[in-house]
Amino acid sequence: MEFDKDHCIKMNDGNKIPAVGFGTYSPDAVQKSKCEEATKVAIEVGFRHIDGAFVYGIEEAVGRAIQEKIADGTIKREDIFYTGKLWSTFHRPELVRSCLEQSLKKLKFEYLDLFIIHNPMSLKPGTDTFPKDANGKLIFDVVDLRQTWEAMEACKDAGLVKSIGVSNFNIRQLEMILNKPGLKYKPVLNQVECHPYLKQSKLLAFCKSKDILLEAYCALGSQRDKMWVDQSTPVLLEDPVLGAIAKKYNRSPALVALRYQLQRGIVVLFKSFTRKRLEENFQVFDFQLSEEDMKTIDGMNKNRSYVNLEPFFGHPQFPIIDE
């Protein structure tokens, strides 16, 4: 993967994305309350790529943080690469733009740098983020995602977003978009769970063959949020293989896990609320793993997902592991 001097990568539409991004997902009220300050710290440390989403419920706080750093002269709006996501209750083509406009309003932005379909699962439209029936089961919607994609393309044509992509799509779902008659813009990237325990080799190879970037969330093995993560799963950063390589380079296991993905040509996201860890992980460009150590980390793969999508497994558009 080729980085420019600002550690950015050119996407298939000609726009550039910073190779390392700051994630803003906050699972509870305590973390949500810290998100605004953490975003400001991330910008001060040097992060210019910020990953958000409509469903996270923190876009107003993130927007305030960015606006404050613009006001104090730290950055200009064009310095920031912000990713927003189309939530599942807005998949019907006539609803796509309204989701985007709500995010723009909360952020106080005129445009998003990247707007992606959060996942291929369509849910019943309405005010409930996770609509459920009387038995507590999610209420799905039937939407042709090719029509959703056309509405995404229209948002790009309207100048409301610079680039468009997808998240949690498998190869079949990507092919459905790529093979759509009259396709105007192909996805610039696919954001999926990816880490040494789930290296997504087939999906990565497919994306590279189509000039689509892969972007990793849970790159450090997740923050073990009880809502999504099986608490019995091993902690990635405590793996002795990763620990031994980290010791060899005098780096942290987290830094090695991030560097591993960059050398595979994957854009990485991670989140921390501490300045020290943000500064440390931003040093990911300061060293390089040997080919031998890359192969050793490859060998850690278990095809193990941390994100528990059990509520959605009955849905034909899952799973998202292409191994």
ZAMARGU-4260 file (C-alpha; in steps of 0.2 Angstrom, whole numbers, plus 5000, padded with zeros to 4 digits):
<rodrens>
0) 5000/5000/5000 | 5006/5017/4995 | 5005/5031/5008 | 5008/5049/5004 | 5017/5061/5016
5) 5001/5063/5026 | 4999/5044/5027 | 4984/5044/5016 | 4978/5032/5003 | 4970/5036/4986
10) 4953/5027/4984 | 4946/5022/4967 | 4936/5038/4965 | 4952/5048/4967 | 4949/5055/4984
15) 4961/5051/4998 | 4958/5043/5015 | 4970/5044/5030 | 4976/5026/5033 | 4972/5027/5052
20) 4956/5032/5059 | 4949/5037/5076 | 4933/5027/5080 | 4919/5035/5090 | 4907/5021/5094
25) 4902/5022/5112 | 4892/5008/5120 | 4886/5017/5135 | 4881/5034/5143 | 4898/5035/5152
30) 4908/5033/5136 | 4896/5044/5126 | 4900/5058/5139 | 4918/5056/5136 | 4917/5056/5117
35) 4918/5074/5114 | 4934/5077/5124 | 4942/5061/5116 | 4938/5067/5099 | 4947/5084/5103
40) 4962/5075/5110 | 4963/5063/5095 | 4963/5079/5083 | 4977/5087/5094 | 4987/5071/5093
45) 4986/5071/5074 | 4971/5060/5069 | 4962/5068/5054 | 4951/5053/5050 | 4936/5051/5061
50) 4923/5037/5060 | 4906/5040/5066 | 4888/5034/5062 | 4870/5039/5063 | 4866/5025/5075
55) 4880/5029/5087 | 4870/5043/5094 | 4886/5054/5096 | 4887/5065/5081 | 4882/5081/5089
60) 4896/5078/5102 | 4909/5074/5088 | 4903/5089/5078 | 4905/5100/5093 | 4923/5094/5095
65) 4928/5096/5077 | 4920/5113/5076 | 4929/5119/5092 | 4946/5113/5084 | 4942/5122/5069
70) 4938/5138/5079 | 4954/5137/5088 | 4964/5136/5072 | 4970/5118/5075 | 4962/5112/5059
75) 4951/5117/5044 | 4936/5107/5039 | 4945/5101/5024 | 4958/5093/5035 | 4946/5081/5043
80) 4940/5065/5034 | 4923/5061/5042 | 4914/5044/5039 | 4895/5043/5042 | 4884/5028/5040
85) 4867/5025/5033 | 4857/5015/5046 | 4847/5000/5042 | 4830/5008/5045 | 4834/5020/5030
90) 4838/5008/5017 | 4823/5012/5006 | 4829/5023/4993 | 4817/5038/4997 | 4824/5038/5015
95) 4843/5038/5011 | 4845/5056/5010 | 4835/5060/5025 | 4847/5049/5036 | 4862/5059/5028
100) 4854/5076/5031 | 4851/5072/5049 | 4869/5067/5052 | 4875/5083/5042 | 4863/5094/5054
105) 4870/5086/5070 | 4888/5088/5064 | 4885/5105/5057 | 4894/5100/5041 | 4890/5104/5023
110) 4896/5087/5017 | 4903/5070/5023 | 4919/5064/5016 | 4913/5046/5016 | 4895/5039/5018
115) 4893/5020/5019 | 4879/5008/5021 | 4882/5002/5039 | 4877/4984/5035 | 4867/4975/5022
120) 4852/4971/5034 | 4837/4981/5031 | 4825/4985/5046 | 4808/4992/5047 | 4808/5011/5044
125) 4803/5022/5058 | 4809/5031/5074 | 4815/5015/5082 | 4833/5011/5078 | 4831/4993/5082
130) 4812/4989/5078 | 4806/4974/5087 | 4789/4964/5088 | 4780/4959/5103 | 4792/4944/5105
135) 4807/4955/5105 | 4812/4949/5088 | 4819/4962/5076 | 4807/4967/5062 | 4816/4966/5045
140) 4812/4976/5029 | 4814/4969/5011 | 4824/4982/5001 | 4834/4979/4985 | 4851/4986/4991
145) 4855/4990/4972 | 4841/5003/4974 | 4848/5009/4990 | 4865/5011/4981 | 4857/5022/4968
150) 4851/5033/4981 | 4869/5034/4988 | 4875/5038/4971 | 4862/5053/4970 | 4869/5059/4987
155) 4886/5060/4979 | 4880/5069/4964 | 4871/5081/4975 | 4888/5086/4983 | 4882/5080/5000
160) 4896/5067/5001 | 4912/5065/4992 | 4914/5046/4992 | 4902/5031/4995 | 4905/5014/5002
165) 4898/4999/5012 | 4901/4990/5028 | 4899/4972/5034 | 4896/4966/5016 | 4902/4949/5010
170) 4909/4945/4993 | 4891/4940/4986 | 4884/4957/4992 | 4898/4967/4985 | 4896/4958/4968
175) 4877/4962/4968 | 4882/4981/4969 | 4897/4979/4956 | 4886/4970/4944 | 4871/4982/4945
180) 4866/4988/4928 | 4870/5006/4926 | 4882/5007/4941 | 4888/5025/4942 | 4901/5023/4956
185) 4908/5008/4964 | 4911/5007/4983 | 4927/5015/4988 | 4929/5003/5003 | 4921/4990/5014
190) 4922/4992/5032 | 4922/4975/5042 | 4928/4967/5058 | 4946/4962/5055 | 4961/4957/5066
195) 4974/4944/5068 | 4960/4931/5074 | 4949/4936/5059 | 4960/4941/5045 | 4947/4940/5031
200) 4959/4934/5018 | 4947/4930/5004 | 4937/4946/5007 | 4953/4956/5006 | 4959/4947/4990
205) 4942/4951/4982 | 4942/4969/4987 | 4960/4972/4981 | 4955/4963/4964 | 4941/4976/4962
210) 4951/4991/4968 | 4940/4992/4984 | 4949/4996/5001 | 4946/4985/5016 | 4944/4995/5032
215) 4946/4986/5049 | 4935/4989/5064 | 4939/4979/5080 | 4957/4980/5074 | 4963/4977/5092
220) 4950/4963/5095 | 4936/4975/5101 | 4932/4983/5118 | 4922/4968/5124 | 4905/4977/5124
225) 4893/4965/5132 | 4880/4969/5120 | 4890/4962/5105 | 4905/4953/5112 | 4905/4935/5118
230) 4914/4937/5135 | 4922/4920/5134 | 4932/4924/5119 | 4951/4926/5122 | 4958/4944/5123
235) 4968/4947/5107 | 4981/4959/5115 | 4985/4946/5128 | 4990/4933/5115 | 5008/4927/5118
240) 5012/4927/5100 | 5008/4945/5098 | 5016/4949/5114 | 5033/4941/5108 | 5033/4951/5092
245) 5029/4967/5102 | 5043/4964/5113 | 5055/4961/5098 | 5051/4978/5091 | 5049/4986/5108
250) 5031/4991/5104 | 5015/4987/5112 | 5004/4972/5106 | 4991/4985/5100 | 5004/4994/5089
255) 5009/4978/5081 | 4991/4973/5078 | 4988/4990/5069 | 5004/4989/5059 | 5000/4971/5053
260) 4984/4978/5045 | 4993/4993/5037 | 5006/4981/5029 | 4991/4971/5022 | 4984/4986/5013
265) 4970/4988/5026 | 4964/5005/5033 | 4963/5003/5052 | 4951/5011/5065 | 4954/5011/5084
270) 4947/5020/5099 | 4954/5026/5115 | 4949/5039/5128 | 4967/5042/5134 | 4979/5054/5126
275) 4994/5042/5130 | 4987/5028/5121 | 4981/5039/5106 | 4999/5046/5105 | 5007/5029/5106
280) 4996/5021/5093 | 4998/5035/5081 | 5017/5029/5080 | 5011/5015/5069 | 5020/5023/5054
285) 5037/5023/5064 | 5042/5005/5061 | 5039/4990/5050 | 5036/4972/5053 | 5047/4959/5044
290) 5039/4947/5031 | 5043/4933/5044 | 5033/4941/5058 | 5019/4946/5046 | 5018/4927/5042
295) 5018/4923/5060 | 5004/4934/5064 | 4994/4927/5049 | 4996/4910/5058 | 4986/4917/5072
300) 4970/4917/5062 | 4955/4907/5070 | 4941/4914/5059 | 4934/4921/5076 | 4923/4935/5076
305) 4921/4946/5092 | 4906/4955/5086 | 4891/4943/5090 | 4878/4946/5077 | 4867/4932/5083
310) 4851/4942/5082 | 4854/4944/5064 | 4860/4926/5059 | 4843/4921/5054 | 4843/4934/5041
315) 4849/4929/5023 | 4861/4944/5021 | 4873/4937/5035 | 4886/4931/5039 | 4900/4943/5034
320) 4915/4931/5036 | 4921/4926/5019 | 4934/4913/5024
</rodrens>
